[in-house]
Amino acid sequence: MIYTTLLNIAVFQGTLLGFIILKSSLFNSNSNKYLAYLLFALSIILLNYVFELEEVFISYPLLRFIDEIDWIFLLPVFTFLFITNRIDDTVKNRQKTYLYYIPFFYATILNLSAYFEIVVGLYKIPESYTFLINIFRLIQLLLVVIIIVCLPLYSYFMIRYLKNPQEKKWVLTLLNFMYLVLLVWLTTYIVGLFFKSDISFPMSLVALFATFIIHWTAYIGIYKYKLAKDTDAVYNFLNKDLAIAPANFQIVENDISQEYSESITSINLYFQKLEHLCKEQHIYTDSTLNREKVAEKLGISAGYLSQIVNTITGDNFANYINNYRVEAVKEMISNSEYENYNLLAMGLESGFTSKTTFYKAFKKVTGQTPNEYKNAIK
């Protein structure tokens, strides 16, 4: 009874935490999206195990199709994608991520084919196909070993691209925990498959450790190492701004940060660091600069970055960066060193990507076109 209660709590917490990560602007990023998917997959696996313990599949055999899907194949995939989406784009873009889903879809099709024959009775596979099915099963086992052993090892290789030491530490710990669970599960599964042993006890330990991963992710990932990088904001969101309907886990967000936004001022450390990046390192001259890149440099979520800029400047992130670019152009116009530059070249040098965006931003900031401004100061 206590054991199944712990599993049910973990299922609820994992599902809830996944929804919070997906719905809240505090955690909004491509990387955290895959962490949410990882929590959902873990929760489904634990829910299937609860159904097995409570003999729900016996009472409702049609529900077994949920268990026939090898959700565990998604755990190393989502862990890997969580890591790769936190690193530099040039490294991330080299990854053919769709290939990592092949074992999951292959196993799902194979398992559901057997399910629709045995449980649903939609058709009957001839006995002459048994040899062919056994070959398919051996391929499935090979894919199990590849995805569960090799992909986490590759994830260790990718972690070296993480620049933040604190972030690297907690992501590495998460990977260690996940790899341990996967290896124990794989070993137990193979022993049970080839030696026909009773694997219920080791599987129960694996499930228990999976509940620990969910609890640990909630505490360490959010409160200590801070996916949102701001404990007060997370606390306000989790405890004041979130209403939950337990029946269907529907999340209702109120005005999620009105109270917290009022506490953000120009002395905010992240805003000061952003100002330093713009004034001293001139990051705005990078024409590919976007909110996600800057958020990564600051070590916060893209949503929280927008909230800081909006609250302090009263403007959005794009306009904030364009203001710096316009000021850079104005300085070039006034500087004799750039007298041989035409205005478009100055705009491109300052980070604008085209003549249209340059002229539009310049007119918005100064009330004049670049030509009008240049003529006015002469």
SEMITI-987263 format. One record per residue (C-alpha): residue number from 1; residue in one letter; x, y, z. Coordinates in pm, whole numbers, plus 50000, padded with zeros to 5 digits. Example, Ala and Ser with C-alpha at 12.3 -4.5 7.8 and 13.67 -1.06 7.14 Angstrom:
BEGIN
nr  rest  xx  yy  zz
1  A  51230  49550  50780
2  S  51367  49894  50714
END
This chain:
BEGIN
nr  rest  xx  yy  zz
1  M  50000  50000  50000
2  I  50277  50246  50096
3  Y  50477  50144  49789
4  T  50192  50210  49543
5  T  50116  50537  49724
6  L  50475  50652  49663
7  L  50443  50558  49298
8  N  50113  50744  49264
9  I  50262  51056  49426
10  A  50554  51042  49182
11  V  50317  51004  48886
12  F  50116  51305  49001
13  Q  50425  51514  49075
14  G  50597  51424  48746
15  T  50286  51508  48542
16  L  50226  51831  48732
17  L  50588  51941  48708
18  G  50593  51865  48336
19  F  50287  52086  48281
20  I  50438  52366  48489
21  I  50759  52360  48285
22  L  50565  52369  47957
23  K  50310  52632  48059
24  S  50515  52881  48260
25  S  50718  53153  48093
26  L  50968  53119  48381
27  F  51088  52785  48243
28  N  51011  52835  47875
29  S  51294  52708  47654
30  N  51351  52427  47403
31  S  51577  52250  47648
32  N  51327  52253  47934
33  K  51056  52133  47696
34  Y  51243  51803  47662
35  L  51285  51784  48038
36  A  50906  51809  48064
37  Y  50869  51529  47809
38  L  51118  51322  48009
39  L  50906  51366  48323
40  F  50590  51271  48130
41  A  50755  50953  47997
42  L  50876  50858  48346
43  S  50527  50921  48486
44  I  50364  50700  48222
45  I  50611  50419  48293
46  L  50536  50440  48665
47  L  50162  50457  48598
48  N  50184  50139  48389
49  Y  50368  49971  48677
50  V  50094  50078  48920
51  F  49832  49935  48683
52  E  50029  49610  48677
53  L  50049  49591  49057
54  E  49681  49673  49100
55  E  49585  49423  48824
56  V  49408  49695  48629
57  F  49512  49532  48300
58  I  49330  49215  48402
59  S  49007  49402  48467
60  Y  49048  49627  48164
61  P  49261  49435  47908
62  L  49215  49699  47638
63  L  49419  49939  47852
64  R  49721  49718  47803
65  F  49799  49896  47476
66  I  49949  50175  47694
67  D  50187  49923  47847
68  E  50271  49773  47506
69  I  50440  50100  47409
70  D  50806  50095  47517
71  W  50812  50439  47679
72  I  51147  50360  47832
73  F  51306  50406  47487
74  L  51217  50775  47513
75  L  51406  50834  47838
76  P  51758  50840  47686
77  V  51626  51035  47386
78  F  51464  51313  47591
79  T  51764  51327  47825
80  F  51997  51366  47527
81  L  51780  51635  47365
82  F  51753  51818  47698
83  I  52132  51838  47707
84  T  52193  51922  47340
85  N  51940  52205  47347
86  R  52142  52372  47624
87  I  52459  52390  47418
88  D  52584  52602  47128
89  D  52366  52603  46815
90  T  52653  52503  46586
91  V  52700  52181  46781
92  K  52329  52119  46832
93  N  52238  52166  46465
94  R  52473  51887  46361
95  Q  52254  51633  46540
96  K  52005  51433  46333
97  T  51762  51400  46621
98  Y  51490  51217  46428
99  L  51716  50908  46413
100  Y  51700  50867  46790
101  Y  51324  50800  46776
102  I  51361  50500  46542
103  P  51393  50235  46819
104  F  51083  50372  46995
105  F  50865  50366  46683
106  Y  51001  50029  46570
107  A  50926  49867  46907
108  T  50586  50035  46927
109  I  50476  49903  46586
110  L  50603  49554  46667
111  N  50441  49540  47012
112  L  50108  49682  46899
113  S  50098  49433  46612
114  A  50110  49152  46868
115  Y  49861  49337  47091
116  F  49600  49370  46815
117  E  49638  48999  46741
118  I  49639  48853  47093
119  V  49430  49100  47297
120  V  49199  49262  47043
121  G  49181  48970  46800
122  L  49174  49180  46485
123  Y  49370  48921  46288
124  K  49570  48601  46321
125  I  49939  48589  46230
126  P  50019  48255  46057
127  E  50257  48023  46240
128  S  50481  48019  45933
129  Y  50570  48380  46019
130  T  50704  48287  46363
131  F  51064  48274  46244
132  L  51032  48617  46086
133  I  50875  48761  46402
134  N  51162  48620  46610
135  I  51408  48801  46383
136  F  51212  49124  46434
137  R  51230  49066  46810
138  L  51608  49018  46796
139  I  51637  49346  46604
140  Q  51424  49509  46873
141  L  51657  49376  47144
142  L  51957  49509  46953
143  L  51792  49852  46930
144  V  51721  49838  47303
145  V  52089  49789  47378
146  I  52197  50060  47132
147  I  51957  50329  47250
148  I  51991  50259  47624
149  V  52367  50204  47634
150  C  52507  50417  47353
151  L  52291  50730  47358
152  P  52358  50812  47726
153  L  52729  50759  47660
154  Y  52705  51008  47374
155  S  52523  51242  47613
156  Y  52829  51241  47840
157  F  53032  51354  47539
158  M  52788  51639  47468
159  I  52793  51768  47826
160  R  53145  51900  47771
161  Y  52995  52177  47557
162  L  52802  52320  47853
163  K  52974  52639  47963
164  N  52818  52700  48305
165  P  52998  52484  48568
166  Q  52701  52478  48805
167  E  52463  52384  48527
168  K  52704  52117  48404
169  K  52718  51969  48753
170  W  52344  51919  48796
171  V  52287  51804  48436
172  L  52567  51549  48480
173  T  52406  51423  48800
174  L  52069  51390  48625
175  L  52236  51191  48346
176  N  52411  50968  48601
177  F  52082  50889  48773
178  M  51906  50825  48445
179  Y  52185  50606  48311
180  L  52187  50400  48631
181  V  51813  50337  48606
182  L  51838  50243  48239
183  L  52131  50006  48288
184  V  51967  49829  48584
185  W  51642  49801  48389
186  L  51822  49665  48082
187  T  52020  49410  48286
188  T  51706  49296  48467
189  Y  51511  49274  48142
190  I  51778  49063  47968
191  V  51816  48830  48269
192  G  51440  48778  48282
193  L  51422  48725  47904
194  F  51698  48467  47870
195  F  51691  48295  48210
196  K  51316  48313  48273
197  S  51384  48452  48621
198  D  51142  48638  48847
199  I  51237  49002  48799
200  S  50954  49160  48999
201  F  51174  49263  49293
202  P  51455  49435  49096
203  M  51193  49602  48877
204  S  51022  49736  49189
205  L  51355  49887  49297
206  V  51400  50045  48954
207  A  51051  50198  48980
208  L  51129  50328  49328
209  F  51448  50492  49206
210  A  51256  50648  48916
211  T  51028  50816  49172
212  F  51339  50955  49337
213  I  51454  51105  49004
214  I  51122  51290  48972
215  H  51143  51427  49328
216  W  51511  51516  49281
217  T  51445  51698  48954
218  A  51172  51902  49120
219  Y  51394  52006  49409
220  I  51743  52029  49261
221  G  51659  52132  48906
222  I  51415  52406  49003
223  Y  51485  52521  49358
224  K  51858  52468  49392
225  Y  52021  52491  49048
226  K  51712  52676  48919
227  L  51597  52604  48569
228  A  51439  52949  48593
229  K  51741  53088  48785
230  D  51522  53274  49032
231  T  51396  53109  49350
232  D  51152  53386  49446
233  A  50986  53385  49107
234  V  50950  53007  49115
235  Y  50813  53018  49468
236  N  50553  53279  49377
237  F  50453  53086  49068
238  L  50420  52750  49240
239  N  50249  52876  49555
240  K  50040  53175  49454
241  D  49971  53191  49084
242  L  49880  52832  49004
243  A  49536  52678  49044
244  I  49510  52307  48978
245  A  49201  52100  48911
246  P  49306  51756  49043
247  A  49054  51566  48834
248  N  49225  51628  48504
249  F  49553  51801  48598
250  Q  49443  52109  48405
251  I  49667  52404  48481
252  V  49516  52750  48506
253  E  49757  53041  48507
254  N  49650  53366  48654
255  D  49841  53686  48598
256  I  50153  53482  48664
257  S  50399  53748  48765
258  Q  50225  54074  48835
259  E  50333  54080  49197
260  Y  50682  53958  49115
261  S  50723  54193  48818
262  E  50676  54490  49047
263  S  50983  54378  49243
264  I  51210  54374  48935
265  T  51418  54693  48920
266  S  51721  54819  48732
267  I  51945  54679  49007
268  N  51842  54328  48905
269  L  52168  54135  48868
270  Y  52066  53974  48540
271  F  51970  54311  48391
272  Q  52302  54457  48502
273  K  52482  54167  48336
274  L  52275  54222  48020
275  E  52369  54589  48019
276  H  52734  54492  48059
277  L  52711  54250  47764
278  C  52565  54525  47547
279  K  52781  54818  47658
280  E  53114  54643  47706
281  Q  53101  54335  47483
282  H  52868  54480  47216
283  I  52675  54156  47170
284  Y  52412  54345  46969
285  T  52653  54353  46671
286  D  52581  53980  46623
287  S  52311  53979  46354
288  T  52199  53628  46461
289  L  52146  53737  46822
290  N  51812  53633  46967
291  R  51643  53609  47303
292  E  51740  53244  47353
293  K  52112  53310  47293
294  V  52118  53599  47541
295  A  51921  53400  47799
296  E  52178  53122  47771
297  K  52461  53370  47829
298  L  52283  53501  48138
299  G  52196  53155  48267
300  I  51820  53220  48282
301  S  51516  53117  48080
302  A  51413  53315  47774
303  G  51077  53388  47936
304  Y  51237  53537  48245
305  L  51468  53748  48027
306  S  51166  53895  47848
307  Q  51001  53964  48182
308  I  51307  54153  48309
309  V  51344  54365  47995
310  N  50971  54438  47970
311  T  50944  54537  48336
312  I  51253  54756  48357
313  T  51253  54920  48012
314  G  50884  54906  47926
315  D  50982  54764  47587
316  N  51032  54420  47435
317  F  51366  54245  47391
318  A  51396  54310  47014
319  N  51346  54685  47056
320  Y  51586  54689  47351
321  I  51864  54540  47135
322  N  51777  54762  46838
323  N  51816  55070  47057
324  Y  52179  54978  47114
325  R  52226  54918  46742
326  V  52079  55258  46657
327  E  52307  55427  46911
328  A  52603  55249  46755
329  V  52507  55381  46411
330  K  52468  55733  46549
331  E  52819  55712  46694
332  M  52955  55594  46358
333  I  52786  55883  46178
334  S  52953  56126  46420
335  N  53292  55954  46396
336  S  53522  56066  46114
337  E  53678  55720  46103
338  Y  53359  55595  45938
339  E  53317  55876  45685
340  N  53386  55632  45399
341  Y  53108  55399  45518
342  N  52766  55434  45364
343  L  52468  55428  45599
344  L  52363  55072  45516
345  A  52714  54945  45588
346  M  52698  55116  45928
347  G  52364  54949  45997
348  L  52491  54604  45903
349  E  52807  54663  46107
350  S  52588  54739  46409
351  G  52392  54413  46382
352  F  52094  54492  46160
353  T  52016  54223  45904
354  S  51866  54434  45625
355  K  51811  54789  45505
356  T  51439  54768  45587
357  T  51482  54668  45951
358  F  51764  54919  45992
359  Y  51569  55217  45858
360  K  51252  55118  46042
361  A  51430  55082  46379
362  F  51629  55403  46330
363  K  51316  55604  46250
364  K  51137  55455  46551
365  V  51417  55549  46792
366  T  51517  55892  46657
367  G  51209  56005  46469
368  Q  51431  56056  46163
369  T  51565  55844  45881
370  P  51940  55779  45886
371  N  51987  56029  45601
372  E  51787  56297  45782
373  Y  51985  56238  46100
374  K  52317  56252  45916
375  N  52225  56578  45742
376  A  52097  56730  46067
377  I  52422  56687  46259
378  K  52643  56829  45983
END
